[in-house]
Amino acid sequence: MKNSFLVIFVPCLFVLGLVISLAIVQEHKIPIKNLYLPSQNSKIRTKVVTHVLIHFISDAAIKPQNPYNIQDIYRIFVNTGTSSHYMIARDGTIYFLVGENRVAFHAGKGELPGLPTYKNKMNEYSIGIELLAIGTRNEMLPVMSEKTYNLITAKNIGYTDAQYRSLNILLNRIFKRYPSIKRDRKHIIGHDEYAPDRKQDPGNLFDWSRLKVLS
C-alpha cells in the first residue's frame, strides 16, 4: 500500500510542479529557456549579492545583417570564457545561462566611486543580465567599422518593448529572492557605469525610466 501511494504521489508532485511553472510563465507571458553555459564559464559564489549589471550583446561585428542568432551569441560566451546569468532576446524570451548561486564572468575590471570593495570584483557581488541589442554608431565603432555598422537595419538597433517588459519581470523576481539588492539606480547599474573607460553598454539607447520596478 505504501509503495502504491509513492508510485502515485511522486509523479503527481512532478506534474504539479510543471503546471505551477507553466502558470508562472503564462501569467507574465514570457518564455523562459535553459541555455546553460559550461561550468568553466563561472565559479561558486561566496559573497552576498548586492547589484545587478545590465549589458548589451550581439554578433553584429561579424554578422551585421543577422546579429541575434542565439547559437552565435552562445559561442561568443564559450569562446571568450565570459558569461552572464541571464540573456533577454528581442522577443522578450529569457535565457537562463548561469545559476545565481554561481559567479558569472560579465563585469571585468571597474569600480564604483567611493566603494572600494567592488573594485575589479563586481562579478562576486552581482547578477548579470545581457540584452540582445546594438548601441549607437559611436558606441559600436570601438568594436566594428562604420561600414559594418551601416549594414545593420534600424529595427535591430536599440531595445524592444518586449525586452523592457521581460527585464522588469525578471528584476522583480530577483528582488524577491535577494533583499540585499536595493531597488534603486545605485544598485541596478549599467556596465558603462562600472567600467566607463572601456564599456559602452547598455548605452544611450537604453531607457532607464522604463524600469518600473525601481524605487
Residue pairs with C-beta under 8 A, 6 or more apart in sequence:
25 31
25 32
28 169
30 92
30 93
30 94
30 165
30 166
30 169
31 92
31 93
31 94
32 93
32 94
32 95
32 96
33 93
33 94
33 95
33 96
34 95
34 96
35 70
35 74
35 87
35 95
35 96
35 97
36 96
36 97
36 98
37 74
37 77
37 78
37 83
37 97
37 98
38 78
40 81
41 77
41 78
41 81
41 82
41 83
41 98
41 104
41 105
42 83
42 98
42 99
42 102
42 103
42 104
42 105
43 102
43 103
44 101
44 102
44 103
45 100
45 101
45 102
45 103
45 124
46 124
47 124
47 125
48 125
48 180
49 100
49 125
49 126
49 127
49 178
49 180
49 181
50 125
50 126
50 180
50 181
50 182
50 187
51 118
51 122
51 125
51 126
51 127
51 181
51 187
51 188
51 189
52 126
52 127
52 128
52 129
52 171
52 174
52 181
52 187
52 188
52 189
53 106
53 107
53 122
53 126
53 127
53 128
53 129
53 189
53 190
53 191
53 194
54 129
54 131
54 167
54 188
54 189
54 190
54 191
54 201
54 202
54 206
55 84
55 106
55 128
55 129
55 130
55 131
55 190
55 191
55 201
55 202
56 130
56 131
56 132
56 133
56 134
56 135
56 201
56 202
56 203
56 206
57 73
57 76
57 84
57 87
57 130
57 131
57 132
57 133
57 201
58 67
58 68
58 73
58 132
58 133
58 134
58 156
59 66
59 67
59 68
59 69
59 72
59 73
59 76
60 67
60 134
60 140
60 144
60 148
60 149
60 152
60 156
61 143
61 144
61 148
62 72
63 69
63 72
64 144
64 148
64 149
64 151
64 152
65 151
65 152
65 153
66 72
67 132
67 134
67 152
67 156
68 89
68 90
68 132
68 156
70 89
70 95
73 87
73 132
76 82
77 83
77 84
77 97
81 105
82 105
82 106
83 97
83 98
83 104
83 105
83 106
83 128
84 97
84 98
84 104
84 106
84 128
84 129
84 130
85 96
85 97
85 98
85 99
85 100
85 104
85 106
85 127
85 128
85 129
86 94
86 95
86 96
86 97
86 127
86 128
86 129
86 130
86 170
87 94
87 95
87 97
87 129
87 130
87 131
87 132
88 94
88 95
88 129
88 130
88 131
88 132
88 163
88 166
88 167
88 170
89 95
89 132
89 163
90 132
90 156
90 160
90 162
90 163
91 160
91 162
92 160
92 162
92 163
92 165
92 166
93 166
94 166
94 170
97 104
98 104
100 127
100 174
100 177
103 123
103 124
104 123
104 127
104 128
105 123
106 123
106 126
106 128
106 130
106 191
107 122
107 123
107 126
107 128
107 191
107 194
107 195
108 120
108 123
108 195
108 198
108 199
109 120
109 195
109 198
110 118
110 119
110 120
110 122
110 191
110 194
110 195
110 198
110 199
111 118
111 119
111 120
111 194
112 118
112 119
112 122
112 189
112 193
112 194
117 125
118 125
118 194
122 194
127 174
127 178
127 181
129 167
129 170
131 159
131 163
131 167
131 202
131 206
132 163
133 157
133 158
133 159
133 163
133 201
133 202
133 205
133 206
134 140
134 152
134 156
134 157
134 158
135 157
135 158
135 200
135 201
135 202
135 203
135 204
135 205
136 157
136 203
136 204
136 205
137 146
137 149
139 200
139 201
139 203
139 204
140 149
140 200
141 149
142 200
157 205
158 205
159 202
159 205
159 206
159 207
164 207
164 210
164 211
167 211
168 210
168 211
168 212
168 213
171 188
171 211
171 213
171 214
172 213
174 181
175 181
175 183
175 213
181 187
181 188
182 215
183 213
183 214
183 215
184 214
184 215
185 208
185 214
188 211
188 214
190 201
190 202
190 203
190 206
191 199
191 201
191 202
192 199
192 200
192 201
192 202
192 203
